[in-house]
Amino acid sequence: MKKIILWIFSLIFIVNISHSQTSHIVQVGGNSDVFTPSYLTISAGDTVHFQNIGGFHNVNGMQSTYPSNPASFEAPASGVNWSSSWSESIVFALPGTYDYQCDPHVPMGMFGQIIVQSIPGCTDSTAL
């Protein structure tokens, strides 16, 4: 019985390692009012680090703006000055397509999209 339990824990450990999370960086603003990259494909469980590199910007991926997003997200967190240098890390656990925008620069076309692909055999949906 102990060998079976040890085998199960070993298998879980190997599966978790094989589906390790990856970090991605999206630069916000700078010399132009864009997200770089503006389109990103990631795996469920990956982290996206949004970094404001200059200017008055935010990241609005709220379901009130994009009802088809699997979950809401925003950067910087509420209460942070958009014009300051900020960085926000968000883990995307739910597969699907997430659209987002910079609210002050919508007329200039400052939009982005993250496609989150599911990990085969993973059904965890406890996070964003």
URNOR-V605826 format. One record per backbone hydrogen bond with DSSP energy under -1.0 kcal/mol. CO is the residue of the C=O (numbers start at 1). NH is the residue of the N-H. If there is no record, write none. Layout:
# URNOR-V605826
co=CO nh=NH
co=CO nh=NH
This chain:
# URNOR-V605826
co=1 nh=5
co=2 nh=6
co=3 nh=7
co=4 nh=8
co=5 nh=9
co=6 nh=10
co=7 nh=11
co=8 nh=12
co=9 nh=13
co=10 nh=14
co=11 nh=15
co=12 nh=16
co=13 nh=17
co=14 nh=18
co=15 nh=19
co=17 nh=20
co=22 nh=47
co=24 nh=49
co=26 nh=51
co=27 nh=36
co=28 nh=53
co=32 nh=34
co=34 nh=29
co=36 nh=27
co=38 nh=113
co=40 nh=115
co=42 nh=117
co=43 nh=46
co=46 nh=92
co=47 nh=24
co=48 nh=90
co=49 nh=26
co=50 nh=88
co=51 nh=28
co=54 nh=30
co=59 nh=75
co=60 nh=101
co=62 nh=65
co=62 nh=66
co=66 nh=69
co=73 nh=61
co=75 nh=59
co=77 nh=80
co=81 nh=84
co=82 nh=57
co=86 nh=52
co=88 nh=50
co=90 nh=48
co=92 nh=45
co=96 nh=116
co=98 nh=114
co=100 nh=112
co=101 nh=60
co=102 nh=105
co=103 nh=106
co=105 nh=110
co=106 nh=109
co=109 nh=111
co=110 nh=102
co=112 nh=100
co=113 nh=40
co=114 nh=98
co=115 nh=42
co=116 nh=96
co=117 nh=44
co=119 nh=122
